[in-house]
Amino acid sequence: MKKIWIWALFAGAFAVSCTEFVVVGLLPQIASDLDVSEAVAGQLVTLNAVAFAVGAPVLAAVFHRADRRKVLFGCLVVFALGHAAAGLAPNYAVLLGSRVLSGGMMGLYLATAIGAAGRLAEPARRASTMATIVAGVSTATALGVPVSTLLGQNMGWRVPMLVIGAMALAALAFIAAVLPPTGADDGPSLGERMRALRTRPVIIGLTAITVFWGASFTVYTYLVPLLEQRAGMGNTMVIVVLFIAGVCAVLGNLIGGKGADTNSRLTLLVTAAVTAGSLLLVLPLSTGQAQAIALVTVWQLAAWSFVPTVQAALFQAAGEGGELAVSFAVSAFNIGIVAGAGFGGVALDRAGLPGVAVLGGALGVVALGLVVLLARYAGRRGTGAPDREPVTTSASKG
């Protein structure tokens, strides 16, 4: 049975992750209320993602010696204040600033929470513990964002902003009550940790994450038109498939964590191979409803199972720079999302939906090659530090 502090960190991850895509379903309302175009309002998503990608590694480096509890507390307080500002924003500039702030805090929270989970967990359960935190992100995407959109459509776009801020404060109270003290980090200097990140397995791993997630989001960004135009699905079936994808994302995180605890190298290879194979089959299997649903199910289970597996591998490979490596991994996933959506858009303009599918498959093959290289190191001793014992305190025993 998981210790309760893991679920506290999960709650925080869920709260901060609701912010990433909440604006997507509310763009028309926001644009109308603040008297800007929908294209301008769309920058609320873009700059939030940029702040996330930059904030995770940069802020993690700045606070690398700070007590992890204090960093988590600070993240959630500032995040909640940012959402309060968003909910009360008198104009677009204030709302945009609050989105940048919340994106940076989301990146720092996730990097710190996943790293803290890696520090506190027993080595044999490290991957599954980290996976539980990441599951907060996928749960927010599957459930939190749709609920926030529904709430905004019925009560106005400002209400979900305030509710998300309140959830962050509730998570803060939960974490304060149950998270064991971690103390200040008196380990190696930032320079020594950064040198650990320049090792071959870490560089390969971060590159693999970016290409892998870019491949998935090249296709996933345009999944709705694929389902509508190629599989012939109506609105109701599309919503059902998106819900299935969200559930698979949550389950995939948990399955991948368990698999990585058992055999990290094999889980890396299997999840990457199945994902790449699924992307290669998008074009032939997206022409019928039943096969499209089966494809999305397998693809999303495999892709999200990869997430905790590769994070645990990087944490181990980077040795004393493990927590910093996780922060770069968090950023790499987000860069992959942005790049995948961008390249997919170019492919769509030039070659239509078949072009999107072909590009996603090609990138998936490249990502698989990088993961094969990473897997060569995952099972070796001596490429990073040996398994580190978890941080133990009187509060964490028993």
KAVENJO-V818666 format. One record per residue. PHI is phi in degrees with one decimal (NA if undefined). D_CENTER is the distance of its C-alpha to the mean C-alpha in Angstrom with 2 decimals. Layout:
BEGIN
phi & d_center
PHI & D_CENTER
PHI & D_CENTER
END
This chain:
BEGIN
phi & d_center
NA & 24.33
-69.5 & 21.30
-67.4 & 22.34
-66.2 & 21.74
-64.0 & 19.91
-63.7 & 16.89
-72.5 & 16.84
-66.2 & 17.38
-65.9 & 14.22
-59.5 & 12.47
-60.7 & 14.37
-65.1 & 13.26
-63.1 & 9.50
-62.1 & 10.61
-62.3 & 12.88
-70.9 & 10.96
-76.7 & 8.13
-63.7 & 11.24
-74.2 & 12.17
-62.0 & 9.92
-115.2 & 11.88
-60.5 & 14.77
-70.0 & 17.06
-55.4 & 16.95
-78.9 & 19.28
-116.7 & 21.40
-55.0 & 22.21
-59.2 & 25.84
-63.4 & 26.57
-63.3 & 25.20
-60.4 & 27.03
-67.9 & 30.21
-67.9 & 30.20
-99.7 & 29.61
59.5 & 31.76
-130.2 & 29.42
-75.2 & 28.65
-65.4 & 25.59
-63.9 & 24.80
-67.3 & 24.93
-61.3 & 22.91
-62.1 & 20.17
-66.5 & 19.75
-63.8 & 18.21
-78.9 & 15.02
-62.0 & 15.49
-70.9 & 16.34
-63.1 & 13.59
-66.9 & 11.10
-64.5 & 13.59
-62.0 & 13.89
-61.3 & 10.23
-63.6 & 10.55
-79.6 & 13.95
-64.4 & 13.62
-57.5 & 11.27
-76.1 & 13.87
-68.0 & 16.92
-68.9 & 16.89
-62.6 & 15.96
-68.0 & 19.00
-61.4 & 21.14
-103.7 & 20.64
-66.0 & 20.56
-100.4 & 23.77
-74.9 & 23.24
-58.4 & 23.22
-61.4 & 19.66
-61.2 & 20.85
-65.5 & 22.20
-64.3 & 19.10
-62.4 & 17.08
-60.1 & 20.06
-60.8 & 20.33
-56.5 & 16.74
-69.7 & 17.20
-65.7 & 20.72
-65.0 & 19.99
-59.6 & 17.07
-63.4 & 19.60
-63.3 & 22.27
-61.4 & 20.23
-73.6 & 19.77
-63.9 & 23.45
-63.2 & 24.33
-64.9 & 22.39
-66.6 & 24.21
-108.4 & 27.50
-56.5 & 27.06
-81.4 & 30.52
-154.1 & 29.44
-65.7 & 26.74
-61.0 & 26.72
-65.6 & 25.89
-63.1 & 23.09
-63.1 & 21.63
-61.5 & 21.98
-66.9 & 20.27
-69.0 & 17.22
-63.6 & 17.11
-62.6 & 17.57
-66.9 & 14.87
-64.6 & 12.29
-63.2 & 13.59
-69.1 & 13.64
-61.5 & 10.07
-61.0 & 9.22
-67.2 & 12.12
-61.1 & 11.55
-63.2 & 8.25
-61.6 & 9.98
-71.0 & 13.14
-66.5 & 12.29
-66.3 & 10.78
-64.2 & 13.75
-63.8 & 16.14
-61.8 & 15.34
-64.5 & 16.18
-71.8 & 19.31
-83.6 & 20.53
-75.9 & 20.02
-68.2 & 22.81
-52.8 & 22.24
-70.1 & 22.88
-120.6 & 20.07
-61.1 & 17.54
-63.7 & 15.05
-68.9 & 15.36
-67.1 & 15.12
-63.1 & 11.85
-63.8 & 10.66
-63.3 & 11.92
-66.4 & 9.82
-63.5 & 6.49
-61.6 & 8.64
-62.0 & 8.89
-68.0 & 5.67
-68.5 & 7.16
-66.0 & 10.47
-63.1 & 10.13
-66.9 & 9.51
-76.0 & 12.36
-119.0 & 14.67
-62.4 & 14.11
-67.1 & 13.95
-60.0 & 17.00
-65.8 & 18.88
-62.1 & 18.38
-64.1 & 19.66
-61.9 & 22.56
-62.2 & 23.38
-65.6 & 23.48
-67.9 & 25.67
-97.9 & 28.10
-125.7 & 28.18
99.9 & 27.11
-68.8 & 23.91
-72.8 & 24.53
-62.0 & 24.37
-61.6 & 20.67
-61.3 & 19.99
-69.3 & 22.31
-64.6 & 21.06
-63.2 & 17.45
-61.3 & 19.16
-64.9 & 21.32
-63.2 & 18.52
-63.1 & 17.19
-68.0 & 20.79
-64.3 & 21.15
-64.2 & 18.18
-59.0 & 19.90
-63.3 & 23.11
-62.4 & 21.63
-63.5 & 20.16
-60.5 & 23.48
-79.4 & 25.42
-125.7 & 23.91
-74.0 & 21.86
-63.9 & 24.27
-62.2 & 25.32
-109.6 & 23.80
73.4 & 26.25
-73.1 & 26.09
-90.6 & 24.94
-105.2 & 28.20
-76.8 & 26.98
-59.7 & 27.30
-69.0 & 27.30
-59.9 & 24.49
-61.1 & 26.46
-66.1 & 26.63
-66.9 & 22.90
-65.2 & 22.33
-63.7 & 24.93
-64.1 & 23.05
-76.9 & 20.13
-90.7 & 22.75
-74.4 & 23.57
-58.2 & 23.41
-62.5 & 20.90
-69.8 & 18.29
-62.6 & 18.98
-62.5 & 18.92
-63.1 & 15.64
-65.7 & 13.85
-65.7 & 15.75
-61.3 & 14.94
-60.4 & 11.14
-61.5 & 11.86
-70.2 & 14.51
-60.5 & 12.95
-72.1 & 9.93
-63.3 & 12.62
-61.9 & 14.93
-63.3 & 12.93
-83.1 & 12.26
-59.7 & 15.85
-89.3 & 16.93
-62.7 & 14.43
-58.8 & 15.03
-113.3 & 18.66
-65.1 & 18.54
-60.1 & 20.67
-63.3 & 23.52
-62.2 & 23.43
-68.1 & 23.95
-73.9 & 26.55
-87.5 & 28.50
-100.6 & 28.42
-91.4 & 28.09
70.3 & 30.17
-85.8 & 28.07
-87.9 & 28.89
-57.9 & 26.70
-63.2 & 26.80
-66.6 & 25.77
-61.9 & 22.89
-62.3 & 21.55
-60.8 & 22.16
-64.9 & 20.26
-64.2 & 17.18
-66.3 & 17.48
-59.2 & 17.92
-61.3 & 14.79
-65.4 & 12.85
-63.3 & 14.85
-63.6 & 14.31
-63.4 & 10.51
-65.2 & 11.33
-64.1 & 14.23
-60.3 & 12.69
-56.1 & 10.47
-69.5 & 13.78
-65.0 & 15.93
-62.6 & 14.15
-62.4 & 14.40
-63.6 & 18.04
-63.4 & 18.79
-67.5 & 17.60
-64.1 & 19.75
-82.4 & 22.60
-154.5 & 22.38
-61.7 & 19.49
-63.7 & 21.24
-65.0 & 22.11
-64.8 & 18.71
-56.6 & 17.22
-67.0 & 20.05
-67.0 & 20.13
-65.0 & 16.52
-68.8 & 16.71
-66.4 & 20.22
-66.6 & 19.62
-64.7 & 16.77
-61.3 & 19.08
-62.5 & 21.97
-62.6 & 20.38
-65.9 & 19.66
-67.2 & 23.26
-95.1 & 24.55
-57.5 & 23.02
-63.3 & 26.27
-73.1 & 28.79
-99.3 & 27.00
-96.7 & 25.95
-101.0 & 29.60
-139.6 & 29.97
-66.9 & 28.22
-62.7 & 28.32
-71.3 & 27.14
-66.9 & 24.34
-63.7 & 23.06
-62.2 & 23.43
-63.2 & 21.63
-61.6 & 18.54
-61.5 & 18.57
-64.7 & 18.90
-59.2 & 16.46
-69.6 & 13.51
-60.6 & 14.55
-69.5 & 14.79
-62.1 & 11.70
-77.7 & 9.40
-68.1 & 12.05
-65.9 & 11.54
-58.8 & 8.13
-67.7 & 9.92
-64.5 & 13.04
-72.9 & 12.37
-65.8 & 10.87
-65.2 & 14.04
-63.8 & 16.16
-67.3 & 15.25
-56.8 & 15.84
-73.0 & 19.17
-65.5 & 20.17
-82.3 & 19.84
59.9 & 22.21
-68.1 & 22.73
-94.3 & 20.02
-58.2 & 17.39
-67.6 & 15.57
-68.2 & 15.78
-61.7 & 14.49
-62.9 & 11.27
-64.2 & 11.02
-69.3 & 11.75
-64.9 & 9.25
-57.1 & 6.37
-66.2 & 8.66
-62.4 & 9.44
-60.7 & 6.35
-69.4 & 6.95
-61.9 & 10.57
-61.2 & 10.43
-61.8 & 9.50
-64.2 & 12.33
-66.0 & 14.63
-61.2 & 14.35
-62.9 & 15.21
-67.2 & 17.94
-65.8 & 19.50
-63.0 & 19.38
-63.9 & 21.27
-63.6 & 23.83
-62.7 & 24.33
-64.1 & 24.82
-65.0 & 27.41
-93.0 & 29.28
-135.6 & 29.19
72.7 & 27.86
-61.3 & 25.53
-59.3 & 27.03
-64.4 & 26.02
-61.8 & 22.36
-64.0 & 22.56
-65.0 & 24.49
-63.5 & 22.20
-59.9 & 19.11
-64.3 & 21.28
-63.4 & 22.59
-65.2 & 19.29
-62.4 & 18.31
-66.4 & 21.55
-61.4 & 20.96
-61.6 & 17.57
-60.7 & 19.46
-60.6 & 22.11
-66.7 & 19.84
-67.2 & 18.39
-60.0 & 22.06
-63.1 & 22.85
-62.5 & 20.10
-63.5 & 21.37
-61.8 & 24.77
-93.7 & 23.64
-61.8 & 21.49
-94.4 & 24.71
-90.1 & 26.85
-92.8 & 28.09
96.9 & 28.65
-82.5 & 25.82
-139.4 & 24.16
-86.9 & 25.31
-66.9 & 26.53
-54.0 & 24.71
-93.1 & 24.70
-70.9 & 25.98
-67.6 & 23.84
-67.4 & 24.76
-119.3 & 27.45
-139.7 & 29.11
-61.6 & 31.61
-76.5 & 29.03
-101.6 & 26.83
-82.8 & 29.69
91.9 & 30.85
END
